[in-house]
Amino acid sequence: MIGGGLAGTALAHHMAGAGIETTLIERFDLNTQASGSNSGSIHAQIPNEPFSVNGDDWTRTFAPTVRLMLASIALWKKAGEELGVDLEVDTPGGLVAARTQGELDGLRRKLVFEAEQGLEGHLLDRAELRAVAPYVSETMVGGAYYPVEGKANPLVAAPAYARAAAARGARILTRTPLTALEAMADGGFRVETSRGTILAARVVDCAGAEAGTVAAMVGLDLPIEAHPIQTSVTEPTAPLVKHLLYGAREKLTLKQNRLGNVLIGGGWDARRDARGRPVADMHSLVQNMRLAVDMVPDLASVDVVRTWAAVVNGTADWKPLLGEAPRVPGFFLCFFPWMGFTAGPVVARAIGDLVLGRVPEVDLGPFLISGR
Ligand SMILES: Cc1cc2nc3c(=O)[nH]c(=O)nc-3n(C[C@H](O)[C@H](O)[C@H](O)COP(=O)(O)OP(=O)(O)OC[C@H]3O[C@@H](n4cnc5c(N)ncnc54)[C@H](O)[C@@H]3O)c2cc1C
């Protein structure tokens, strides 16, 4: 597999567990890109921003991802024990706070789509929101509560999968960029790397924001995007933000980790420097912090200690690209945009099952690239 983020390491773990000779190549060190730089939110709900922008037709076609997210959360809950590592998985619930009656009406409509996919969610009026989350500004008119949502620690998850994969016999090559990929006429692939050639029966593209570049090497043109975005973290503070907290329409997510730091994000744009590296954008930072303090007034007295930027893998329609490429037998995509930290465990397992010729436990139907 190409890529040592969560998708690649979890897939390597699954494949090696099935007794398959497995090699993972990563151009840098493991977990140095999106999987190790994200905000650690474990989402299940339909994201609020595209829901409010794109309307019901989009929502209907996106909604089946909720089932993938729910299956992934179930795997997250077992993963720590399976890997023998505390992944700091904690699911106190997700809470979306609405500023206006219009936003609350939107949440009510979204809950209907989500319930059809088996996601439990509850609409809260102003008093109920205050009772559940007294730390949220009393100017909020209500909200929605999703008991299954929460957080995990992105710094430990992919390395834990990689160690467990190596223990099962997977070969993990870091600082080994893929330089060329050739589908051979009689089947299989020539995988050219900075350390030489590897012959592989099958290749799985787990290259995140670079997955389109890798796919292009075998002639595929996929609608994969790469966007620098940023997250901030505060100094440790006493327990304050109990839930994974969201704004209903604006870009805002908040959560507090085990050490007491509050992570503040929501997908605000970062910039690229002259060398193309992602760097934090001050304008985004100011707007993000303003929204955070507006939502949780007690944060006004807590200092932000760091803001970092990383490149997230995206698609314009937010839908994943999964499965075997129709015109390149043996070449698979394991690509989940925007929320691939949450979805990593389930898509890795499902794509692994496809590679092994097994029927995945989850329905990938709407997201198979063969159907595009
Ligand atoms: C700031 C930020 C916050 C986010 N917050 C959340 C969140 O709270 N919850 C959530 O669910 N998701 C979140 N995401 C999204 C999530 O992090 C990603 O969708 C997910 O990590 C993608 O995992 P991946 O393994 O597919 O990609 P990556 O983690 O990007 O891994 C891909 C790997 O492929 C390697 N690679 C690329 N090209 C080559 C090559 N030619 N040769 C060898 N290796 C190569 C890269 O170096 C990289 O290590 C966030 C993302 C960012 C950037």
The ligand as a Gaussian input file, in Angstrom:
#p B3LYP/6-31G(d) Opt

LIG

0 1
 C       -6.108000      20.082000      10.321000
 C       -6.963000      18.882000      10.014000
 C       -8.014000      18.543000      10.901000
 C       -8.803000      17.420000      10.637000
 N       -9.721000      17.043000      11.579000
 C      -10.367000      15.863000      11.439000
 C      -11.204000      15.388000      12.496000
 O      -11.309000      16.007000      13.553000
 N      -11.865000      14.208000      12.305000
 C      -11.755000      13.485000      11.152000
 O      -12.407000      12.461000      11.028000
 N      -10.919000      13.886000      10.157000
 C      -10.221000      15.049000      10.278000
 N       -9.361000      15.464000       9.297000
 C       -9.214000      14.642000       8.075000
 C       -8.343000      13.421000       8.321000
 O       -7.197000      13.775000       9.051000
 C       -7.940000      12.798000       6.985000
 O       -9.090000      12.638000       6.159000
 C       -7.297000      11.424000       7.201000
 O       -6.266000      11.516000       8.145000
 C       -6.758000      10.855000       5.885000
 O       -5.992000       9.715000       6.198000
 P       -5.108000       9.021000       5.078000
 O       -4.353000       7.936000       5.736000
 O       -5.982000       8.715000       3.926000
 O       -4.138000      10.211000       4.579000
 P       -2.795000      10.803000       5.243000
 O       -2.831000      10.764000       6.705000
 O       -2.567000      12.132000       4.590000
 O       -1.700000       9.781000       4.782000
 C       -1.322000       9.662000       3.423000
 C        0.138000       9.334000       3.409000
 O        0.540000       9.046000       2.062000
 C        1.860000       9.493000       1.916000
 N        2.190000       9.650000       0.503000
 C        1.662000      10.532000      -0.385000
 N        2.260000      10.405000      -1.569000
 C        3.188000       9.423000      -1.452000
 C        4.128000       8.856000      -2.338000
 N        4.271000       9.267000      -3.621000
 N        4.917000       7.856000      -1.873000
 C        4.804000       7.408000      -0.611000
 N        3.928000       7.935000       0.298000
 C        3.136000       8.930000      -0.122000
 C        1.872000      10.825000       2.658000
 O        3.167000      11.250000       2.997000
 C        1.004000      10.515000       3.868000
 O        1.762000      10.120000       4.985000
 C       -8.574000      16.604000       9.487000
 C       -7.533000      16.943000       8.616000
 C       -6.728000      18.059000       8.877000
 C       -5.597000      18.382000       7.933000

